[in-house]
């Protein structure tokens, strides 16, 4: 029985560690939430988004634009008299939810005269109950995103902000009603401490149960 204990208890520990490792890996592999915040003279706000949201290339894979439908969990904006806030709703069509857009503005594309990289919060009419969509554009110098339309997890600390409250592309884009320079940053929202604690407790109970079952079998 001594020999059995010598090899069985380490085996239990290894099994428990494996189960915990698999659980943690599954948890890490799941979607991460990021918070984009901005602040400047006459403007401030944030939006929280899911980096695993579905990517769409509405104008084709060769066009430098990608939309991440339903990516935005919640948002708040106060800029130049435009105040807007909202949370993810229950629309059956995820395309009607607030989303992020990454656009590499190049001369000649969609009427752009310059070359810039945009990270955009877009709130469709269905998500806000308004007649028009709301386009909130954070503009960085060309090459900031390395010619990638991947959803952003980091940005420089300064951007040009433009707010378009009458966005109805392609019918009309309206014009921006606010422009200013803002400080920007993106931070990953950490998993709640309670999740890690729960995983630890679960592993402990698994270990105890396996040990009791083994000792009972040896008696």
ABEGO torsion letter per residue (X at the ends): XAAAAAAAAAAAAAAAAAAAAAAAAAAAABBBBBBBBBBBBGBBEBBBBBAABBBBBAAEAABBBBBBBGABABBBBBBGGBBBBBBBBABABAAABBBBBBBBBBBGBGGBABBBBBBBBBBBAAAAGBABBBBBBBBBBBGAAGGBABBBABBBABBBBBBBAABBOAABAEBBABBBBBBBBBBBBBBBAAAAAAAAAAAAAAAAAAAAAAAAAAX
